[in-house]
Amino acid sequence: MYADYFGLQEASFSITPDPHYLYLSQRHREALAHLLYGAGGNGGFVQLTGEVGTGKTTICRAFMEQIPEQVDLALILNPALTVVELLQTICQEFHIPLAADETSRMLLVDKLNNYLLGAHARGRRPVLMIDEAQNLSPEVLEQLRLLTNLETSKHKLLQIFLIGQPELQEMLQRKDLRQLAQRITARYHLTPLNEGETRDYIRHRLAVAGVERPLFNQAALRQIHKLTDGVPRRINMLCDRALLGAFATHRHIVDRSVVNQAAAELEGAQQPVPHKSHWFWWLLLTALLAALVWGVLVWHVLPMPDWTKMLPQNQPAAEAPPAPGITTSETAKSPLPTPEPLVPENPVPPAAKPLLLAQHTAFNQLLELWGKTANLQAEDDICLAVQQQGLRCHQSRGTWNNVRYYQLPAVLKLETQDGVRYALVTDPEQQASLLDPYWFGDFTFLWQPSPTGKTLIDKDSPAMAVQWLRQQLNQAGYVKENQSLIEQIQAFQLAEGLNADGIAGTNTLIRLNSLSESKAIPRLQPES
């Protein structure tokens, strides 16, 4: 309803778990990395928990979009099953043929074991993901534990992901489930967003829906975090209702009052207007008539006071202004008073002004951090000039968390009352509060490719590029004996939440830059 009014391509705050809208806070990135790492692991359990609405299901959908090619996934969304129903569902998800009336637990486990052995022989990795796992009965959890006993001499054949609410943690602390708890190889608990992440989350979803300008002012953003405690699903519901309220009242910016009204409506706290009796309306009409009569008497009957006599004697009485439409000789000669200038909506504070630069100046400062010659001019093609110095530009759009993730100094594009400006960010913790009102997500940073200039490296690349890549992976701790280059790259990509294709492309090389120990690569200031 309000999408066209605000210029949105679609409603941006739907509560459906659309991975296209996934905002990767540091917590969500780590949660996704745990799932990706677990998919490449050696069997056992991975546990992901979080309060209702914190984004667990969206993380799972994002994992399904980035699932490694060799993984076969079975997904169970309704775990309120008996043991036999669970085994039947797992077989169906893995496309294992079953008789229509197959209810033998032993036969179902046998068929599943045969399938897992065949998958292992083909180089496949079966993964069973169970959402809402807090609803599993202890008997079903014990059966799941027994399924992880299916193994070869070196490898377990099935990886199981348990996704659930905090009650799952409590359940697995039971004494009779301690054997299963001991087989959990990775645990992660997803917590709500802090105030800064809430603000970035809202801007991220608006940007994905096609709107870069702010639709919520700062007071509204603070109130949204306060009312939702940073829970993404609650943020979505409140923002959706607030935008609807702004649309209904013809506002282009959501303020705190709109947010509070939206929250009251969501909670059912909006009170009906009390019905007033007919006596109220008679009293109101009588008062209005009395006021009208008194006004007529004052105007026509009572003498008008001489206001000039009430002025101090040393102060002349002010002349009455000419009537509208009449121009006197004096008023014709005098110019109209100059109106006071309008105060900008977001005036640049003095502390922020030194940070606002021309584009070429900001990139000259960035090149100096990289130890490069910095003589860019306003008319230069920035990224072409950077490439001539052995570096590469990476232009991106995101939030402050995205800037922090790369750990590389970046140039932000800003929108101010004076037009487009740029700022070099080296310390987000100090600079974010100053620049945030003028930044809508565009940023650029520099990174260093291999010495050969390659921005895509695989096993068939020149030896110098491959050797350099192995050195970078080794520094990051991802080189193990008896692993091929492809396996080393994939291990790194899985751990860092990247597409695990075994090819070191731009995103992989940039992340290696971020983690490199080289002193030639500048860093953001560490968080205090």
Secondary structure, DSSP 8 states (H G I E B T S, - for coil): --HHHHT-SS-TT-SS--GGG----HHHHHHHHHHHHHHTSSSEEEEEEE-TTSSHHHHHHHHHHS--TTEEEEEES-----HHHHHHHHHHHTT----TT---HHHHHHHHHHHHHHHHHTT-EEEEEESSGGG--HHHHHHHHHHTT-B-SS-BS-EEEEEE-THHHHHTTSGGGHHHHTTEEEEEEE----HHHHHHHHHHHHHHTT--S-SB-HHHHHHHHHHHTT-HHHHHHHHHHHHHHHHHTT-SSB-HHHHHHHHHHHTT---------HHHHHHHHHHHHHHHHHHHHHHHTS----GGGGS-TTS--------TT---HHHHHS----------SS---TTTGGG-B-HHHHHHHHHHHTT------TTS-HHHHHHTTT-EEEEEE--HHHHHHHTS-EEEEEEETTEEEEEEES-HHHHHHHHGGGEEEEEEEEE---TT--S-B-TTS-HHHHHHHHHHHHHTT---TT--HHHHHHHHHHHTT---SS-B-HHHHHHHHHH---TTS-------
